[in-house]
């Protein structure tokens, strides 16, 4: 049945952040959510033509339920975002787990966490994509 995960600090579902985040999303044909976890944003936003959820931990993908089709990818978000063939109408929502050293509680509910160096490729990908976005807007 549904996910057995309980609420946790940082959950968009319990913090009231889902709708404000969704309201800021521009129109898109493909929605990519990295670090899917409980998928609070994906479950609450209107579907795109193509929806992709990525998580390194296979269990959230198994537990994930949504009212519309979602391609589930068990793998590294960095690798997926680097290899994906962008068409120009994608929206990427990337909210990786907080660095362990920044958490109030040092015990992690995540099976996969990132060290500081794990954020560097993600930031580099985001900067490259935003640079491309701004370059395209200037044409």
Secondary structure as UniProt FT lines:
FT   TURN            9..10
FT   HELIX           12..15
FT   HELIX           18..23
FT   STRAND          30..34
FT   TURN            37..38
FT   HELIX           40..44
FT   STRAND          50..55
FT   HELIX           58..63
FT   STRAND          71..74
FT   HELIX           77..83
FT   STRAND          90..94
FT   HELIX           100..102
FT   HELIX           116..137
//
